[in-house]
Amino acid sequence: MRRVAQRSWYDSWTLVGSLGVISIIADGTLQYLVGVLVVPVGQEPRWTRTLLALHYSGALIATGLLAIQSAAGWTATGRGRF
């Protein structure tokens, strides 16, 4: 029987913390990038900033609703224990 090396408490929380910081940086970069690129993206097809902001807001709302639905599905099936 082979013995599996167990991770220590410190290693696990280091991984969780690192992934959290990376997620925050990536999400912040995406949020600011949309604000910077909204004018150049809309110039060629002549889309207004209002239209682009509306579509981006709709995408954020849809993402949030899908996240809630997937989390509810995980907890209902017993796969996700919080």
C-alpha positions as CSV (number, residue, x, y, z in Angstrom):
1,M,0.0,0.0,0.0
2,R,1.5,3.3,-1.1
3,R,1.4,6.2,1.3
4,V,0.1,9.5,-0.1
5,A,1.8,12.7,1.0
6,Q,-0.6,15.0,2.8
7,R,-0.4,18.7,2.4
8,S,0.0,20.7,5.5
9,W,-2.5,23.3,6.6
10,Y,-0.1,26.1,5.6
11,D,0.4,24.8,2.1
12,S,-3.3,24.7,1.4
13,W,-4.0,28.2,2.7
14,T,-1.1,29.5,0.7
15,L,-2.7,28.1,-2.4
16,V,-6.1,29.5,-1.6
17,G,-4.6,32.9,-0.8
18,S,-2.6,33.0,-4.0
19,L,-5.6,32.0,-6.2
20,G,-7.6,34.7,-4.4
21,V,-5.1,37.4,-5.2
22,I,-4.8,36.3,-8.8
23,S,-8.6,36.3,-9.2
24,I,-8.8,39.9,-7.8
25,I,-6.1,41.1,-10.1
26,A,-7.6,39.5,-13.1
27,D,-11.1,40.7,-12.3
28,G,-10.0,44.3,-11.7
29,T,-8.0,44.3,-14.9
30,L,-11.0,43.2,-16.9
31,Q,-13.3,45.8,-15.3
32,Y,-10.9,48.6,-16.1
33,L,-10.1,47.3,-19.6
34,V,-13.7,47.5,-20.6
35,G,-13.8,51.2,-19.6
36,V,-10.6,52.0,-21.6
37,L,-11.6,50.1,-24.8
38,V,-15.3,51.1,-25.0
39,V,-14.6,54.1,-27.3
40,P,-12.2,52.3,-29.7
41,V,-14.4,49.2,-30.0
42,G,-17.5,51.3,-30.8
43,Q,-15.9,53.6,-33.4
44,E,-15.8,51.4,-36.4
45,P,-19.3,49.9,-36.2
46,R,-20.6,53.2,-34.8
47,W,-22.0,51.8,-31.6
48,T,-22.7,54.2,-28.9
49,R,-21.1,54.0,-25.5
50,T,-24.5,53.5,-24.0
51,L,-25.2,50.4,-26.1
52,L,-21.8,48.9,-25.3
53,A,-22.3,49.6,-21.6
54,L,-25.8,48.0,-21.7
55,H,-24.4,44.8,-23.3
56,Y,-21.6,44.6,-20.8
57,S,-24.0,45.1,-17.9
58,G,-26.2,42.4,-19.3
59,A,-23.3,40.0,-19.5
60,L,-22.3,40.7,-15.9
61,I,-25.9,40.1,-14.7
62,A,-26.1,36.9,-16.7
63,T,-22.8,35.7,-15.2
64,G,-24.0,36.5,-11.7
65,L,-27.3,34.6,-12.2
66,L,-25.5,31.6,-13.6
67,A,-23.0,31.6,-10.7
68,I,-25.9,31.5,-8.3
69,Q,-27.6,28.7,-10.2
70,S,-24.5,26.6,-10.4
71,A,-23.7,27.1,-6.7
72,A,-27.3,26.0,-5.8
73,G,-26.9,23.0,-8.0
74,W,-23.7,22.0,-6.3
75,T,-25.1,22.3,-2.9
76,A,-28.4,20.5,-3.8
77,T,-26.5,17.5,-5.1
78,G,-24.2,17.3,-2.1
79,R,-21.0,18.0,-4.1
80,G,-20.4,21.4,-2.6
81,R,-20.2,21.6,1.2
82,F,-19.7,25.1,2.5
